[in-house]
Amino acid sequence: FLALTGQRIRGYDAKHLNFITHFVNSDKLGVLKKDLLDCADEADLVKCLDYHENPEEDYKEFSFKDNMLEINKIFSAASVPDTIKRLTAHDTAFSRSVLTTLSRMSPLALCITHETQILSRDLDFTGCLRLECEISDKTLLMADLKGRCPGTAG
């Protein structure tokens, strides 16, 4: 969902999605930075982050809470056309909004992004970077892009 739509998330959403281990509100970053510089090792870093994190005060409700079932059902489709069919069939305010967003995007870019997500599922970070480089190299060699992208011959 995030990769295809370009939807932005906030820090507390990243925490809800387990993209990050800690979330500290921006108004506490000055003190956190000072305390982090005093840490001697990784254990100190974790203790410091744990100390500055305040879930009761800092966490807001997950932005996508009301749409997660719909997101999971729609975006588990095997292809971009299937995803669009599911969005159309759902016909909710959320699905119409997502369809509007997707309609502004390049169909080729959507398909490449979707395929990249599938291919990278079982890769480690290094493998994902290698895959991204391979896809970039192959994409720039495509006839439709020649001469329209910097670095390609026209």
Helices and strands as residue ranges (DSSP letters): H 2-5, H 11-16, G 26-28, H 29-37, H 42-52, H 55-58, G 65-67, H 68-74, H 80-90, H 93-103, H 107-120, H 125-140, G 143-145
